[in-house]
Amino acid sequence: MAAPESARIIEAYFKAFEKGDFDQVRSCLSDSFTYIGPTARFDTPDSFLENIWHVGQILHHIEHRKTFVDGENVCSIMNFHVHLDEPRCVPVVQWAVVDHARISSIEIFFDATEYSLMFPRIKS
């Protein structure tokens, strides 16, 4: 069975993010994009992209564990393999909403304790 369009858009987003291709990441996001996470909130795609490079600097690989699709809602359970003071595996859950073939919102859940210590000045 072919993956629904919303799942394909999320997959393209993750591939671009993992490669550090932020122009491609931007093309996956709607102009009215919002992001909510444990370290920041962004109400525009451009403010999100201005700050996402922090993660790009420490991200080595995204291990996809499971994806659940319910129409425009896509929930992804992943392990982010990052390098902070040493290599680590960070469990992450992302809930994304896809509207008109673009991601309109992302809400992400993870233990941000160490990340917040690395980048204490990140603000929304």
C-alpha positions in Angstrom: 0.0 0.0 0.0 1.3 3.4 -0.9 2.0 5.9 1.9 -0.5 8.7 2.2 0.5 12.1 0.8 0.9 13.5 4.4 3.4 10.7 5.3 5.4 11.3 2.1 5.7 15.1 2.9 6.9 14.3 6.4 9.4 11.8 5.0 10.8 14.4 2.6 11.0 16.9 5.5 13.0 14.4 7.6 15.4 13.5 4.7 16.1 17.2 4.1 16.5 17.9 7.8 18.9 15.0 8.3 21.0 16.2 5.2 21.1 19.8 6.5 19.2 20.9 3.3 17.3 23.8 4.9 16.1 25.2 1.6 14.3 21.8 1.0 13.1 21.8 4.7 11.6 25.3 4.0 9.8 24.0 0.9 8.0 21.4 3.1 6.6 24.1 5.4 3.6 26.3 4.9 3.9 30.0 5.1 1.6 29.9 8.2 3.8 27.3 9.9 4.0 27.0 13.7 6.3 25.0 15.9 6.0 24.1 19.6 8.7 22.3 21.5 10.2 22.0 24.9 12.9 24.6 24.2 11.1 27.1 21.9 8.0 28.2 20.1 8.0 29.7 16.6 5.1 31.2 14.7 6.8 31.5 11.3 8.7 29.0 9.2 11.6 31.4 8.8 12.1 32.0 12.6 12.0 28.2 13.0 14.7 27.7 10.3 16.9 30.5 11.8 17.1 28.4 15.0 17.0 24.9 13.7 20.6 24.9 12.7 21.5 24.3 16.4 20.1 20.8 16.1 21.7 20.4 12.7 25.1 20.9 14.3 24.7 18.0 16.8 22.5 15.7 14.7 24.1 12.6 13.2 21.2 10.4 12.3 17.4 10.0 12.8 16.3 6.5 13.5 12.6 6.2 12.6 10.8 3.8 14.9 7.2 4.1 14.0 4.9 6.5 12.1 1.2 6.8 12.6 -0.9 8.6 10.0 -4.5 9.7 10.5 -5.4 11.9 7.5 -3.5 15.2 7.8 -2.0 14.2 11.2 1.3 12.4 11.3 2.9 11.2 14.5 6.5 10.0 14.3 8.4 8.2 17.0 12.1 8.5 16.5 15.5 8.3 18.1 17.7 11.3 17.3 21.3 10.3 17.4 23.2 13.4 18.5 26.6 14.3 19.8 26.5 16.6 22.9 29.5 16.0 25.2 29.4 12.4 23.9 27.2 10.5 21.4 23.7 10.0 22.7 20.3 8.7 21.6 17.4 11.0 22.3 13.9 9.6 22.0 11.6 12.1 20.2 7.9 12.2 19.3 6.7 14.6 16.7 3.1 15.4 15.8 2.8 17.2 12.5 -0.2 18.5 10.6 -0.1 18.6 6.8 -2.4 20.9 5.0 -2.5 21.6 1.3 0.7 19.5 0.8 2.7 21.5 3.3 3.5 21.1 7.0 1.4 23.6 8.9 2.4 22.7 12.4 4.8 20.6 14.4 4.7 19.9 18.1 7.7 17.9 19.4 8.2 16.1 22.7 11.6 15.1 24.2 13.7 15.6 27.3 15.4 18.8 26.6 17.5 19.1 29.8 20.9 18.7 28.2 19.9 20.6 25.0 18.8 23.6 27.1 22.1 23.6 28.9 24.0 23.8 25.6 21.9 26.6 24.1 20.5 28.5 27.1 19.8 31.7 25.0 17.4 30.1 22.5 14.2 32.1 22.7 11.0 32.1 20.5 
